[in-house]
């Protein structure tokens, strides 16, 4: 478990911008534990964060609705932000994102 936490911590502290977006005012170690609690693989966490998914719980919800990191990185409906960013910011719920992606690909 400690190796997993260390790997996640390395992802979220890789650069200042990522750490600021993912951790906010929280301690990086606490945030790493939150991400570990999602049950996502470390490689998935890296990919979701690259898709601008910055909230662990919201990212877990995306995964629950079958939205993979590639889909989370899409920009749809004229928005400049990714689906992942919009869900992490709570501008869009995970189920709304799933519906939006279904509509966009239909």
N, CA, C and O atoms as a printed pandas DataFrame, in Angstrom:
     atom_number atom_name residue_name chain_id  residue_number  x_coord  y_coord  z_coord
0              1         N          UNK        A               1    0.823   -1.202    0.000
1              2        CA          UNK        A               1    0.000    0.000    0.000
2              3         C          UNK        A               1    0.865    1.262    0.000
3              4         O          UNK        A               1    0.537    2.247   -0.662
4              5         N          UNK        A               2    1.963    1.224    0.741
5              6        CA          UNK        A               2    2.837    2.398    0.804
6              7         C          UNK        A               2    3.439    2.713   -0.563
7              8         O          UNK        A               2    3.591    3.881   -0.919
8              9         N          UNK        A               3    3.784    1.667   -1.335
9             10        CA          UNK        A               3    4.319    1.907   -2.678
10            11         C          UNK        A               3    3.272    2.569   -3.561
11            12         O          UNK        A               3    3.585    3.446   -4.366
12            13         N          UNK        A               4    2.027    2.138   -3.401
13            14        CA          UNK        A               4    0.928    2.709   -4.178
14            15         C          UNK        A               4    0.754    4.196   -3.824
15            16         O          UNK        A               4    0.623    5.037   -4.713
16            17         N          UNK        A               5    0.756    4.506   -2.542
17            18        CA          UNK        A               5    0.622    5.898   -2.091
18            19         C          UNK        A               5    1.791    6.722   -2.615
19            20         O          UNK        A               5    1.601    7.844   -3.084
20            21         N          UNK        A               6    2.994    6.173   -2.537
21            22        CA          UNK        A               6    4.181    6.894   -3.012
22            23         C          UNK        A               6    4.090    7.163   -4.508
23            24         O          UNK        A               6    4.475    8.239   -4.966
24            25         N          UNK        A               7    3.589    6.204   -5.270
25            26        CA          UNK        A               7    3.445    6.381   -6.722
26            27         C          UNK        A               7    2.412    7.461   -7.035
27            28         O          UNK        A               7    2.617    8.289   -7.923
28            29         N          UNK        A               8    1.311    7.446   -6.305
29            30        CA          UNK        A               8    0.271    8.474   -6.515
30            31         C          UNK        A               8    0.800    9.841   -6.094
31            32         O          UNK        A               8    0.563   10.839   -6.774
32            33         N          UNK        A               9    1.503    9.884   -4.993
33            34        CA          UNK        A               9    2.092   11.140   -4.519
34            35         C          UNK        A               9    3.044   11.710   -5.561
35            36         O          UNK        A               9    3.070   12.922   -5.778
36            37         N          UNK        A              10    3.823   10.856   -6.203
37            38        CA          UNK        A              10    4.743   11.314   -7.250
38            39         C          UNK        A              10    3.974   11.918   -8.429
39            40         O          UNK        A              10    4.426   12.891   -9.032
40            41         N          UNK        A              11    2.831   11.349   -8.751
41            42        CA          UNK        A              11    2.013   11.874   -9.857
42            43         C          UNK        A              11    1.481   13.254   -9.513
43            44         O          UNK        A              11    1.581   14.184  -10.314
44            45         N          UNK        A              12    0.915   13.385   -8.319
45            46        CA          UNK        A              12    0.251   14.652   -7.992
46            47         C          UNK        A              12    1.210   15.770   -7.610
47            48         O          UNK        A              12    0.819   16.937   -7.564
48            49         N          UNK        A              13    2.460   15.423   -7.338
49            50        CA          UNK        A              13    3.449   16.458   -7.019
50            51         C          UNK        A              13    4.484   16.603   -8.129
51            52         O          UNK        A              13    5.544   17.190   -7.913
52            53         N          UNK        A              14    4.187   16.075   -9.310
53            54        CA          UNK        A              14    5.141   16.104  -10.422
54            55         C          UNK        A              14    5.515   17.527  -10.824
55            56         O          UNK        A              14    6.653   17.789  -11.214
56            57         N          UNK        A              15    4.565   18.432  -10.730
57            58        CA          UNK        A              15    4.843   19.838  -11.015
58            59         C          UNK        A              15    3.916   20.701  -10.173
59            60         O          UNK        A              15    2.905   20.227   -9.654
60            61         N          UNK        A              16    4.271   21.957  -10.046
61            62        CA          UNK        A              16    3.542   22.876   -9.178
62            63         C          UNK        A              16    2.092   23.050   -9.602
63            64         O          UNK        A              16    1.201   23.071   -8.753
64            65         N          UNK        A              17    1.840   23.174  -10.905
65            66        CA          UNK        A              17    0.475   23.383  -11.388
66            67         C          UNK        A              17   -0.412   22.179  -11.072
67            68         O          UNK        A              17   -1.536   22.338  -10.595
68            69         N          UNK        A              18    0.091   20.992  -11.336
69            70        CA          UNK        A              18   -0.690   19.782  -11.043
70            71         C          UNK        A              18   -0.963   19.680   -9.550
71            72         O          UNK        A              18   -2.090   19.399   -9.141
72            73         N          UNK        A              19    0.055   19.904   -8.739
73            74        CA          UNK        A              19   -0.138   19.823   -7.293
74            75         C          UNK        A              19   -1.181   20.830   -6.830
75            76         O          UNK        A              19   -2.036   20.501   -6.008
76            77         N          UNK        A              20   -1.123   22.037   -7.340
77            78        CA          UNK        A              20   -2.093   23.063   -6.947
78            79         C          UNK        A              20   -3.515   22.644   -7.338
79            80         O          UNK        A              20   -4.444   22.771   -6.541
80            81         N          UNK        A              21   -3.678   22.149   -8.564
81            82        CA          UNK        A              21   -5.019   21.761   -9.024
82            83         C          UNK        A              21   -5.552   20.542   -8.282
83            84         O          UNK        A              21   -6.726   20.506   -7.912
84            85         N          UNK        A              22   -4.705   19.551   -8.063
85            86        CA          UNK        A              22   -5.164   18.302   -7.448
86            87         C          UNK        A              22   -5.305   18.426   -5.937
87            88         O          UNK        A              22   -6.248   17.891   -5.354
88            89         N          UNK        A              23   -4.387   19.118   -5.310
89            90        CA          UNK        A              23   -4.384   19.180   -3.843
90            91         C          UNK        A              23   -5.099   20.398   -3.282
91            92         O          UNK        A              23   -5.651   20.341   -2.183
92            93         N          UNK        A              24   -5.097   21.488   -4.016
93            94        CA          UNK        A              24   -5.653   22.708   -3.452
94            95         C          UNK        A              24   -4.892   23.064   -2.189
95            96         O          UNK        A              24   -3.666   23.168   -2.207
96            97         N          UNK        A              25   -5.611   23.250   -1.098
97            98        CA          UNK        A              25   -4.985   23.598    0.181
98            99         C          UNK        A              25   -4.653   22.365    1.021
99           100         O          UNK        A              25   -4.076   22.490    2.101
100          101         N          UNK        A              26   -5.012   21.177    0.534
101          102        CA          UNK        A              26   -4.750   19.946    1.286
102          103         C          UNK        A              26   -3.285   19.532    1.181
103          104         O          UNK        A              26   -2.573   19.912    0.251
104          105         N          UNK        A              27   -2.871   18.756    2.148
105          106        CA          UNK        A              27   -1.533   18.175    2.102
106          107         C          UNK        A              27   -1.489   17.127    0.996
107          108         O          UNK        A              27   -2.425   16.335    0.879
108          109         N          UNK        A              28   -0.438   17.094    0.182
109          110        CA          UNK        A              28   -0.347   16.112   -0.889
110          111         C          UNK        A              28   -0.501   14.659   -0.410
111          112         O          UNK        A              28   -1.101   13.843   -1.111
112          113         N          UNK        A              29    0.023   14.335    0.750
113          114        CA          UNK        A              29   -0.098   12.958    1.254
114          115         C          UNK        A              29   -1.561   12.601    1.516
115          116         O          UNK        A              29   -1.987   11.482    1.229
116          117         N          UNK        A              30   -2.326   13.537    2.056
117          118        CA          UNK        A              30   -3.755   13.295    2.289
118          119         C          UNK        A              30   -4.493   13.103    0.970
119          120         O          UNK        A              30   -5.355   12.233    0.843
120          121         N          UNK        A              31   -4.140   13.927   -0.003
121          122        CA          UNK        A              31   -4.762   13.819   -1.325
122          123         C          UNK        A              31   -4.404   12.491   -1.975
123          124         O          UNK        A              31   -5.253   11.875   -2.620
124          125         N          UNK        A              32   -3.176   12.041   -1.819
125          126        CA          UNK        A              32   -2.755   10.743   -2.377
126          127         C          UNK        A              32   -3.598    9.610   -1.795
127          128         O          UNK        A              32   -3.971    8.682   -2.511
128          129         N          UNK        A              33   -3.894    9.683   -0.513
129          130        CA          UNK        A              33   -4.749    8.668    0.116
130          131         C          UNK        A              33   -6.168    8.702   -0.457
131          132         O          UNK        A              33   -6.785    7.656   -0.659
132          133         N          UNK        A              34   -6.679    9.906   -0.717
133          134        CA          UNK        A              34   -8.012   10.019   -1.322
134          135         C          UNK        A              34   -8.043    9.336   -2.688
135          136         O          UNK        A              34   -8.986    8.613   -3.007
136          137         N          UNK        A              35   -7.004    9.572   -3.490
137          138        CA          UNK        A              35   -6.928    8.937   -4.804
138          139         C          UNK        A              35   -6.784    7.423   -4.666
139          140         O          UNK        A              35   -7.380    6.668   -5.434
140          141         N          UNK        A              36   -6.004    6.985   -3.701
141          142        CA          UNK        A              36   -5.832    5.534   -3.485
142          143         C          UNK        A              36   -7.170    4.889   -3.129
143          144         O          UNK        A              36   -7.450    3.761   -3.535
144          145         N          UNK        A              37   -7.983    5.602   -2.377
145          146        CA          UNK        A              37   -9.290    5.078   -1.958
146          147         C          UNK        A              37  -10.276    4.915   -3.111
147          148         O          UNK        A              37  -11.301    4.252   -2.950
148          149         N          UNK        A              38   -9.987    5.508   -4.278
149          150        CA          UNK        A              38  -10.891    5.360   -5.419
150          151         C          UNK        A              38  -10.870    3.946   -5.988
151          152         O          UNK        A              38  -11.815    3.529   -6.656
152          153         N          UNK        A              39   -9.796    3.213   -5.726
153          154        CA          UNK        A              39   -9.666    1.866   -6.274
154          155         C          UNK        A              39   -9.123    1.840   -7.693
155          156         O          UNK        A              39   -8.929    0.766   -8.263
156          157         N          UNK        A              40   -8.877    3.008   -8.268
157          158        CA          UNK        A              40   -8.303    3.075   -9.617
158          159         C          UNK        A              40   -6.843    2.648   -9.587
159          160         O          UNK        A              40   -6.149    2.829   -8.586
160          161         N          UNK        A              41   -6.390    2.081  -10.693
161          162        CA          UNK        A              41   -4.979    1.729  -10.821
162          163         C          UNK        A              41   -4.146    3.013  -10.909
163          164         O          UNK        A              41   -4.638    4.050  -11.352
164          165         N          UNK        A              42   -2.898    2.932  -10.487
165          166        CA          UNK        A              42   -2.014    4.101  -10.521
166          167         C          UNK        A              42   -1.909    4.651  -11.944
167          168         O          UNK        A              42   -1.922    5.866  -12.143
168          169         N          UNK        A              43   -1.806    3.770  -12.920
169          170        CA          UNK        A              43   -1.715    4.229  -14.317
170          171         C          UNK        A              43   -2.984    4.958  -14.743
171          172         O          UNK        A              43   -2.920    5.936  -15.488
172          173         N          UNK        A              44   -4.137    4.486  -14.273
173          174        CA          UNK        A              44   -5.403    5.173  -14.587
174          175         C          UNK        A              44   -5.443    6.554  -13.936
175          176         O          UNK        A              44   -5.885    7.525  -14.549
176          177         N          UNK        A              45   -4.982    6.631  -12.703
177          178        CA          UNK        A              45   -4.958    7.915  -11.995
178          179         C          UNK        A              45   -4.122    8.913  -12.779
179          180         O          UNK        A              45   -4.528   10.060  -12.963
180          181         N          UNK        A              46   -2.956    8.480  -13.240
181          182        CA          UNK        A              46   -2.089    9.354  -14.038
182          183         C          UNK        A              46   -2.835    9.839  -15.288
183          184         O          UNK        A              46   -2.793   11.023  -15.621
184          185         N          UNK        A              47   -3.511    8.920  -15.970
185          186        CA          UNK        A              47   -4.222    9.275  -17.202
186          187         C          UNK        A              47   -5.406   10.209  -16.934
187          188         O          UNK        A              47   -5.640   11.152  -17.691
188          189         N          UNK        A              48   -6.150    9.945  -15.858
189          190        CA          UNK        A              48   -7.277   10.832  -15.525
190          191         C          UNK        A              48   -6.774   12.228  -15.169
191          192         O          UNK        A              48   -7.370   13.221  -15.587
192          193         N          UNK        A              49   -5.694   12.318  -14.409
193          194        CA          UNK        A              49   -5.152   13.634  -14.055
194          195         C          UNK        A              49   -4.663   14.354  -15.313
195          196         O          UNK        A              49   -4.813   15.571  -15.426
196          197         N          UNK        A              50   -4.085   13.617  -16.250
197          198        CA          UNK        A              50   -3.672   14.221  -17.526
198          199         C          UNK        A              50   -4.871   14.736  -18.312
199          200         O          UNK        A              50   -4.745   15.663  -19.112
200          201         N          UNK        A              51   -6.037   14.128  -18.081
201          202        CA          UNK        A              51   -7.278   14.565  -18.740
202          203         C          UNK        A              51   -7.978   15.664  -17.951
203          204         O          UNK        A              51   -9.139   15.981  -18.206
204          205         N          UNK        A              52   -7.258   16.244  -16.988
205          206        CA          UNK        A              52   -7.737   17.360  -16.177
206          207         C          UNK        A              52   -8.817   16.959  -15.169
207          208         O          UNK        A              52   -9.675   17.764  -14.809
208          209         N          UNK        A              53   -8.761   15.719  -14.728
209          210        CA          UNK        A              53   -9.624   15.264  -13.633
210          211         C          UNK        A              53   -8.844   15.499  -12.349
211          212         O          UNK        A              53   -7.860   14.809  -12.081
212          213         N          UNK        A              54   -9.276   16.461  -11.561
213          214        CA          UNK        A              54   -8.502   16.853  -10.394
214          215         C          UNK        A              54   -9.142   16.479   -9.067
215          216         O          UNK        A              54   -8.542   16.707   -8.017
216          217         N          UNK        A              55  -10.313   15.927   -9.083
217          218        CA          UNK        A              55  -11.012   15.540   -7.856
218          219         C          UNK        A              55  -11.163   14.022   -7.828
219          220         O          UNK        A              55  -11.746   13.432   -8.738
220          221         N          UNK        A              56  -10.640   13.399   -6.789
221          222        CA          UNK        A              56  -10.639   11.935   -6.706
222          223         C          UNK        A              56  -12.046   11.348   -6.726
223          224         O          UNK        A              56  -12.316   10.405   -7.470
224          225         N          UNK        A              57  -12.934   11.896   -5.918
225          226        CA          UNK        A              57  -14.295   11.352   -5.854
226          227         C          UNK        A              57  -15.042   11.524   -7.172
227          228         O          UNK        A              57  -15.746   10.616   -7.613
228          229         N          UNK        A              58  -14.890   12.678   -7.794
229          230        CA          UNK        A              58  -15.556   12.919   -9.069
230          231         C          UNK        A              58  -14.969   12.033  -10.177
231          232         O          UNK        A              58  -15.683   11.602  -11.083
232          233         N          UNK        A              59  -13.671   11.772  -10.091
233          234        CA          UNK        A              59  -13.034   10.882  -11.061
234          235         C          UNK        A              59  -13.530    9.452  -10.873
235          236         O          UNK        A              59  -13.754    8.742  -11.853
236          237         N          UNK        A              60  -13.703    9.027   -9.634
237          238        CA          UNK        A              60  -14.256    7.697   -9.377
238          239         C          UNK        A              60  -15.660    7.594   -9.955
239          240         O          UNK        A              60  -16.044    6.547  -10.477
240          241         N          UNK        A              61  -16.427    8.676   -9.863
241          242        CA          UNK        A              61  -17.778    8.684  -10.434
242          243         C          UNK        A              61  -17.715    8.555  -11.957
243          244         O          UNK        A              61  -18.522    7.840  -12.550
244          245         N          UNK        A              62  -16.769    9.236  -12.588
245          246        CA          UNK        A              62  -16.604    9.102  -14.036
246          247         C          UNK        A              62  -16.338    7.636  -14.395
247          248         O          UNK        A              62  -16.944    7.087  -15.315
248          249         N          UNK        A              63  -15.433    7.028  -13.660
249          250        CA          UNK        A              63  -15.099    5.625  -13.906
250          251         C          UNK        A              63  -16.317    4.735  -13.713
251          252         O          UNK        A              63  -16.542    3.815  -14.499
252          253         N          UNK        A              64  -17.104    4.997  -12.677
253          254        CA          UNK        A              64  -18.321    4.231  -12.401
254          255         C          UNK        A              64  -19.281    4.288  -13.589
255          256         O          UNK        A              64  -19.926    3.293  -13.919
256          257         N          UNK        A              65  -19.372    5.448  -14.225
257          258        CA          UNK        A              65  -20.257    5.610  -15.374
258          259         C          UNK        A              65  -19.604    5.156  -16.682
259          260         O          UNK        A              65  -20.157    5.375  -17.760
260          261         N          UNK        A              66  -18.446    4.532  -16.592
261          262        CA          UNK        A              66  -17.797    3.968  -17.769
262          263         C          UNK        A              66  -17.035    4.973  -18.612
263          264         O          UNK        A              66  -16.716    4.695  -19.768
264          265         N          UNK        A              67  -16.743    6.121  -18.056
265          266        CA          UNK        A              67  -15.987    7.144  -18.783
266          267         C          UNK        A              67  -14.504    6.935  -18.492
267          268         O          UNK        A              67  -14.043    7.115  -17.365
268          269         N          UNK        A              68  -13.771    6.553  -19.534
269          270        CA          UNK        A              68  -12.343    6.291  -19.355
270          271         C          UNK        A              68  -11.555    7.604  -19.473
271          272         O          UNK        A              68  -12.123    8.633  -19.839
272          273         N          UNK        A              69  -10.255    7.572  -19.168
273          274        CA          UNK        A              69   -9.469    8.809  -19.222
274          275         C          UNK        A              69   -9.482    9.490  -20.589
275          276         O          UNK        A              69   -9.498   10.718  -20.673
276          277         N          UNK        A              70   -9.474    8.697  -21.653
277          278        CA          UNK        A              70   -9.506    9.282  -22.996
278          279         C          UNK        A              70  -10.795   10.071  -23.200
279          280         O          UNK        A              70  -10.764   11.195  -23.700
280          281         N          UNK        A              71  -11.913    9.493  -22.820
281          282        CA          UNK        A              71  -13.197   10.190  -22.950
282          283         C          UNK        A              71  -13.251   11.403  -22.035
283          284         O          UNK        A              71  -13.796   12.440  -22.412
284          285         N          UNK        A              72  -12.693   11.283  -20.838
285          286        CA          UNK        A              72  -12.683   12.404  -19.894
286          287         C          UNK        A              72  -11.891   13.587  -20.447
287          288         O          UNK        A              72  -12.124   14.730  -20.053
288          289         N          UNK        A              73  -10.964   13.316  -21.351
289          290        CA          UNK        A              73  -10.160   14.363  -21.951
290          291         C          UNK        A              73  -10.809   15.062  -23.130
291          292         O          UNK        A              73  -10.242   16.011  -23.672
292          293         N          UNK        A              74  -12.000   14.608  -23.541
293          294        CA          UNK        A              74  -12.700   15.242  -24.663
294          295         C          UNK        A              74  -13.269   16.604  -24.272
295          296         O          UNK        A              74  -13.601   16.864  -23.115
296          297         N          UNK        A              75  -13.365   17.441  -25.268
297          298        CA          UNK        A              75  -14.032   18.733  -25.140
298          299         C          UNK        A              75  -15.241   18.675  -26.066
299          300         O          UNK        A              75  -15.097   18.409  -27.259
300          301         N          UNK        A              76  -16.418   18.921  -25.528
301          302        CA          UNK        A              76  -17.640   18.846  -26.335
302          303         C          UNK        A              76  -18.521   20.062  -26.093
303          304         O          UNK        A              76  -18.334   20.813  -25.136
304          305         N          UNK        A              77  -19.465   20.229  -26.969
305          306        CA          UNK        A              77  -20.482   21.296  -26.868
306          307         C          UNK        A              77  -19.879   22.690  -26.810
307          308         O          UNK        A              77  -20.402   23.564  -26.118
308          309         N          UNK        A              78  -18.780   22.908  -27.531
309          310        CA          UNK        A              78  -18.193   24.231  -27.604
310          311         C          UNK        A              78  -17.438   24.678  -26.362
311          312         O          UNK        A              78  -17.042   25.840  -26.270
312          313         N          UNK        A              79  -17.232   23.788  -25.412
313          314        CA          UNK        A              79  -16.498   24.150  -24.184
314          315         C          UNK        A              79  -14.999   23.994  -24.403
315          316         O          UNK        A              79  -14.556   23.100  -25.124
316          317         N          UNK        A              80  -14.233   24.862  -23.780
317          318        CA          UNK        A              80  -12.781   24.757  -23.879
318          319         C          UNK        A              80  -12.211   23.807  -22.830
319          320         O          UNK        A              80  -11.088   23.325  -22.977
320          321         N          UNK        A              81  -12.975   23.533  -21.770
321          322        CA          UNK        A              81  -12.516   22.632  -20.714
322          323         C          UNK        A              81  -12.857   21.192  -21.084
323          324         O          UNK        A              81  -13.809   20.930  -21.819
324          325         N          UNK        A              82  -12.059   20.269  -20.561
325          326        CA          UNK        A              82  -12.333   18.859  -20.800
326          327         C          UNK        A              82  -13.533   18.409  -19.967
327          328         O          UNK        A              82  -13.923   19.069  -19.003
328          329         N          UNK        A              83  -14.100   17.289  -20.355
329          330        CA          UNK        A              83  -15.182   16.681  -19.560
330          331         C          UNK        A              83  -14.688   16.461  -18.135
331          332         O          UNK        A              83  -15.398   16.761  -17.175
332          333         N          UNK        A              84  -13.477   15.940  -17.999
333          334        CA          UNK        A              84  -12.921   15.686  -16.669
334          335         C          UNK        A              84  -12.815   16.930  -15.815
335          336         O          UNK        A              84  -13.129   16.909  -14.625
336          337         N          UNK        A              85  -12.375   18.011  -16.426
337          338        CA          UNK        A              85  -12.265   19.273  -15.694
338          339         C          UNK        A              85  -13.639   19.759  -15.253
339          340         O          UNK        A              85  -13.824   20.193  -14.116
340          341         N          UNK        A              86  -14.601   19.679  -16.172
341          342        CA          UNK        A              86  -15.946   20.157  -15.859
342          343         C          UNK        A              86  -16.590   19.338  -14.747
343          344         O          UNK        A              86  -17.295   19.892  -13.903
344          345         N          UNK        A              87  -16.359   18.033  -14.736
345          346        CA          UNK        A              87  -16.907   17.189  -13.664
346          347         C          UNK        A              87  -16.157   17.470  -12.360
347          348         O          UNK        A              87  -16.779   17.583  -11.303
348          349         N          UNK        A              88  -14.839   17.584  -12.425
349          350        CA          UNK        A              88  -14.061   17.882  -11.215
350          351         C          UNK        A              88  -14.452   19.220  -10.602
351          352         O          UNK        A              88  -14.423   19.389   -9.383
352          353         N          UNK        A              89  -14.817   20.168  -11.460
353          354        CA          UNK        A              89  -15.240   21.498  -10.992
354          355         C          UNK        A              89  -16.702   21.535  -10.587
355          356         O          UNK        A              89  -17.201   22.555  -10.111
356          357         N          UNK        A              90  -17.382   20.414  -10.779
357          358        CA          UNK        A              90  -18.806   20.268  -10.475
358          359         C          UNK        A              90  -19.694   21.168  -11.342
359          360         O          UNK        A              90  -20.786   21.568  -10.940
360          361         N          UNK        A              91  -19.193   21.472  -12.532
361          362        CA          UNK        A              91  -20.007   22.181  -13.517
362          363         C          UNK        A              91  -20.884   21.195  -14.281
363          364         O          UNK        A              91  -21.822   21.588  -14.974
364          365         N          UNK        A              92  -20.567   19.913  -14.144
365          366        CA          UNK        A              92  -21.241   18.838  -14.847
366          367         C          UNK        A              92  -21.150   17.608  -13.953
367          368         O          UNK        A              92  -20.092   17.343  -13.383
368          369         N          UNK        A              93  -22.232   16.856  -13.821
369          370        CA          UNK        A              93  -22.166   15.624  -13.023
370          371         C          UNK        A              93  -21.635   14.491  -13.900
371          372         O          UNK        A              93  -21.632   14.597  -15.126
372          373         N          UNK        A              94  -21.199   13.432  -13.280
373          374        CA          UNK        A              94  -20.667   12.296  -14.030
374          375         C          UNK        A              94  -21.737   11.662  -14.911
375          376         O          UNK        A              94  -21.450   11.260  -16.038
376          377         N          UNK        A              95  -22.957   11.569  -14.413
377          378        CA          UNK        A              95  -24.011   10.985  -15.253
378          379         C          UNK        A              95  -24.367   11.911  -16.416
379          380         O          UNK        A              95  -24.679   11.434  -17.507
380          381         N          UNK        A              96  -24.326   13.225  -16.199
381          382        CA          UNK        A              96  -24.546   14.165  -17.299
382          383         C          UNK        A              96  -23.420   14.042  -18.334
383          384         O          UNK        A              96  -23.656   14.130  -19.539
384          385         N          UNK        A              97  -22.198   13.838  -17.842
385          386        CA          UNK        A              97  -21.060   13.669  -18.747
386          387         C          UNK        A              97  -21.240   12.427  -19.603
387          388         O          UNK        A              97  -20.965   12.454  -20.803
388          389         N          UNK        A              98  -21.703   11.333  -18.994
389          390        CA          UNK        A              98  -21.926   10.098  -19.745
390          391         C          UNK        A              98  -22.979   10.324  -20.823
391          392         O          UNK        A              98  -22.822    9.866  -21.954
392          393         N          UNK        A              99  -24.037   11.019  -20.479
393          394        CA          UNK        A              99  -25.093   11.310  -21.443
394          395         C          UNK        A              99  -24.587   12.214  -22.562
395          396         O          UNK        A              99  -24.908   12.007  -23.732
396          397         N          UNK        A             100  -23.797   13.213  -22.194
397          398        CA          UNK        A             100  -23.230   14.138  -23.166
398          399         C          UNK        A             100  -22.316   13.409  -24.133
399          400         O          UNK        A             100  -22.365   13.658  -25.337
400          401         N          UNK        A             101  -21.483   12.512  -23.624
401          402        CA          UNK        A             101  -20.584   11.752  -24.483
402          403         C          UNK        A             101  -21.348   10.820  -25.407
403          404         O          UNK        A             101  -20.966   10.639  -26.563
404          405         N          UNK        A             102  -22.427   10.229  -24.906
405          406        CA          UNK        A             102  -23.259    9.357  -25.732
406          407         C          UNK        A             102  -23.903   10.138  -26.863
407          408         O          UNK        A             102  -23.953    9.673  -28.002
408          409         N          UNK        A             103  -24.395   11.330  -26.540
409          410        CA          UNK        A             103  -25.041   12.184  -27.539
410          411         C          UNK        A             103  -24.021   12.669  -28.559
411          412         O          UNK        A             103  -24.322   12.734  -29.751
412          413         N          UNK        A             104  -22.818   13.011  -28.106
413          414        CA          UNK        A             104  -21.789   13.554  -28.985
414          415         C          UNK        A             104  -21.286   12.514  -29.971
415          416         O          UNK        A             104  -20.862   12.864  -31.073
416          417         N          UNK        A             105  -21.325   11.243  -29.595
417          418        CA          UNK        A             105  -20.824   10.191  -30.476
418          419         C          UNK        A             105  -21.928    9.523  -31.281
419          420         O          UNK        A             105  -21.650    8.662  -32.116
420          421         N          UNK        A             106  -23.169    9.908  -31.042
421          422        CA          UNK        A             106  -24.306    9.289  -31.768
422          423         C          UNK        A             106  -24.487    9.892  -33.132
423          424         O          UNK        A             106  -25.389    9.492  -33.869
